[in-house]
Amino acid sequence: MSSLRLTIENGRFHDGHGNQVLLRGINIAADAKLPSHPEVPSHVADGFFDGDKVKFHGRPFRKEDAHIHFARLKRFGYNTIRYIFTWEAIEAAGPGIYDEEWIQHTIDVLRVTKEYGFHVFMDPHQDVWSRYCGGSGAPMWTIYACGLNPQSFAATEAAIVHNTYPEPEKFPKMIWSTNYYRLAAATIFTMFFAGRDFAPKCIINGLNIQDFLQGHFVSACAHLAKRIHEAGDIEDEVVFGWESLNEPNRGMIGHVNLDAIPKEQQLKKGTCPTLWQSFLTGSGRACEIDTWDIGGLGAYKVGRALIDPHGEQAWLPRDYDDSRYGWKRDPGWKLGECIWAQHGLWDPSQDILLRKDYFEKNPRTGQVLDYPTFTNTYFMDFYRFYRNAIRGIHNNAILLCQPPTLEIPPKIKGTEDDDPNMVYAPHYYDGITLMTKKWNRTWNVDVFGVLRGRYLHPAFAIKIGESAIRNSFKEQLAAIRKEGLDYMGNHPCILTEFGIPYDMDDKHAYKTGDYSSQIAAMDANHFAVEGSGMEGYTLWVYGATNDHQRGDQWNGEDLSIVSVDDQTLPVSNVPRTQTTSSANFLKPSAASPRAEVDDGASVTPANLKQTLTNPSISSEASSANPELTNTPGYRAAEAYVRPAPITISGKMIQYGFDLKNSQFTLNIEAPKGRPADSATTIFLPEYHFPKDQCMVAVSSGRWEISTDDEERAWIQKLRWWHSDGPQSLRVTGLIRPHNTLSGTADESGFLEQCQQSYGVDLKNCSVM
């Protein structure tokens, strides 16, 4: 097996042989957000608040099943894994109490990835801080440390949590993400990033809550890094890097007016309290709050709702026993009272807001804290702390810097933070498809352009027609990459999250087996990332326990590329023992290091369900509703199992896959002085490119298509020995009937409604 060591040279990844490497990856796994003992998916209330006793053993999946999952992913063409873990998995039992059994399982699974040649980077994952705030990430004790009572979040709407929702089957889609703007997560993120400045009374064990939280988070990650280092055969060889905290949020930092919804808050769904209203409901007061929903062009107000906690508070009661976790809270931090009242923001005796602009400026410097300022100060202070701790153990670690989502990256180009071993790691989702769970082929919106103020009016950001939509996605990702280069310096850019919802159109695909919408959406997203010039990506997500009824088992999301209720993409019937080459003849391939086993016994995409021993992935229907399981499909695998360069003998200029015409193109620049036997290697999926039904055209040199299992999974590769200078390759495969649906009348009609609401006739104006 070739060396797995990655280096960064001139903003690109290279292997030990000097070849450029494209990181094409997947997030492993959605299951890592949830405990396994007891098993508490987000729709289950029983045992939810026993957070000190939960275990994540066996996450993301059992070690015995790891070979099956990784063989499948290797056959899909992936070479990179974003390995999801949570702080809760490490330190659930209490501060400083680490789960060594989970850590050992993680090391064991990482050793399996080594056998398959994966490049791995670690992702300390969170969503809206914690499962107890409606997401994932931090242990339950961190909520108590902040003086909050998670068992009162439902009554006060300090967080909307699926586990405590009255009717979990009716949990509104994507409402979990609004928790960033509710009391619990907004308070905790403020404390985490800027507690010293904005919550100076919050002292625990002699430390400000900021230092207490950050210290425990960074120490937990460093402990995992230390154990991986001590394992001896994983660091650098498998785990090449560490990403910073997933999707960090500034909480209340920078809010100009606590009595108003900030203009930058694009996400409004369900009840949408101002932060001032959240203070009131969090302290047991009744409030009438605006309610919102989301349509094609964003949020719109639908009414008002009375939230009445009947005196119940989101804060810990006065008599709460802090000895439970062994910490000592400073006497100046009073339990039973809103911490923001204690800091003089409002008067509980009269329910009057006193300092609506409390969070607008840095109290030490007077600097206005807009989002770029937050990113360049509080976020970067945390990032340096985390980076230095990881590098103190994993000396050569590549750090993937993930600033707040869709915000301008930190301005560090040319500074000490312009680290040669740094990667820019943004996220991007097609928000309209994600929030509406519908692929609209007629129109979409340039969201990134709107956020950057590139349009005089949002109506001008509308893109009409599928071709314009696809190009808009590509242009948005290219602009995100350029921002990284402009602000952070010449670093690789990996899109560490993007993906699509599979339960579109009220789960139409599950009822009919027709995945046309999913194929179109998935292909549009991959077209965009391929054309953006990014140096890699990791698709969200692989979920070992996904099913048609409950999706990823978390907050109603359904983004997993595989499901127990769907089929896997069939493989080619062409014998693996043959090689096709530019010499236009067939010859036996080189002997395999292991004898090939018949598909009935080996692990292939065609027999994974039968092979897997975990009951969570079986051939039995998972749902009591046969309507959702009787017509399994390929789950849009036609669009995500696609050709891509693995290593480039030179510099990659452009690559892409035209799914409709089954055509792959690659343009490179090969320098002089390369070894004569240096070849560019491409993953060429047999589904699209059966050996006997594909045509190859190259600008120079010779090529060969062969199938081997040098990394424990049979995959088809094209190797191309080319000349120096500009070179091009085109491979045309088997055209299959994909993406044949056109936009519907409903989609066009809704576009007309949007036009009327904005007073703009898009048929007679130029759209940017």
Summary of the structure (lengths in Angstrom):
residues: 768
radius of gyration: 26.1
end to end distance: 48.8
largest distance: 88.2
contacts: 2631
relative contact order: 0.11
helix: 31%
strand: 21%
